[in-house]
Amino acid sequence: LPGGPYRDKYNWTFVVNGRPVFVKGANWCTMDPLMDFSRDRYDRFLSLAAAQHVQLLRAWGSGMPETDDFYDLCDRKGIMVLQEWPTAWNSHKEGWQPYDVLEETVRLNTLRLRNHPSLVMWGGGNESGEPFGRAIDMMGRYSVELDGTRPFHRGEPWGGSRHDYNCWWGKAPLDNNLSLTADFLGEFGIASMPVLESVLRYLPDDEKHLWPAPEDGSFAHHTPVFNQKEDVARLKQYSGYFSRGASLEEFIRGSQFAQATGVRHTLELARTRWPECSGALYYKLNDNYPAASWSTVDWYGAPKAGYYFIQDAFEPLHACVLLDTFNVAGKSVSLPVYLLDDNDDLEGSSWAVRVRAYDATLAEVAQTKYIGSGTEGPVKHVGEFSLHPTQTQSVPLLMVVEVWKDGVRADRTFYWLNFEAEPGCLFSLPSTNLEIRARDSGTVTVTNTGSRPAVGVVIEKAGEADTFYASDGYFWLDPGESCNVEVDRTDGVSARALNAPDAAMP
């Protein structure tokens, strides 16, 4: 920790090959309640984790110690694991959980897992307010006696880590997560709906076309705490910032953009605070049953919109703009711009960070460029992006942020503001057109053939959302610009954007 050790804080700094690093990660839950732990299922989710630049998975203490296949795949994909023992919410207390069963679980699984290089840390369990006593001491003792090569943390959160759900359980506005900070973020997130294709798989035929969904039907049952009106109310609140929910598809899209909005900015803020913040684990990557939840990949294996925006936020070479509110209409703003370079990619190179702002007609209203050379560590504040009231008045207001290395664009993401003033405004932008062609058997080229930017371009394979892979999604394309995207197959693939209809492969 900066300033040396603290008596009341855990040392959250992760050191990899002798180098302290900011750890980018996600929480991981037991994959299936009926114990379908097939290697193919693991490979799907862990491949998506690696592609999202996840470095650490916290194997959540409310689940089971993970399997040999899980650890073997994490070894191969270079994903670190924090393995927690199956205790949660003070279940380890005397008389609450059978001690002999817990002790046997810890002993046998420590011996089974200790030789995996992906395993970097043992944890006492999830969200126990009092992570002390006989059971926790036993876990710590076995971590030393049977392993001795990895640290033990008595419980998460503890000693400087933070779990925060003011957004969702607390029904706080999305602005709440723009200032969410900690020494280490162990859990935070917002629940959202699975992709439409997945929702239609679990809804009974007689409910697929009912909207609004009946309060006592399957739609309401497939929520975080099962058929609670409060769950549906929360989904309506957060989806309602982006959509009026006139259809199931609109409702799903709104909820997914709320999740993306409420998570990505917090992760970027955490990265800019290094070394005062040493890592952030969003909740969560995967799901344990098909339902609305905090996962960014639904139970079937289909990535949600938030998956791709978090992929952007975790890019090793990345530029970002920090916000203190999403509602800036009619205000003068000066927004900090940061350049993030985890792997020293810019060493020996010239670089530029470009920030552009667009109004609701998709006309550019401002642009600023920041230039430099070489690398100056993983975090650099490059300047401020300023807009005056006439420039911020637009509903919505969009911003595009890019990193250029030696004259070649290396990173791009885009943001949206002022969306609450008119729910649905992000999905009613002036239209453009896309064209998609196969470049080779594993690459497609998408081109914006229109005169306006294409906002949120997605590559899809209808009917196969749970198995199809595209290396990028929900990205920005300038007019006339093309982008190559890696895919695992090209037959029947299509492209669309928030403001462009489906374009099929010729």
Disulfide bonds with the S-S distance in Angstrom:
none
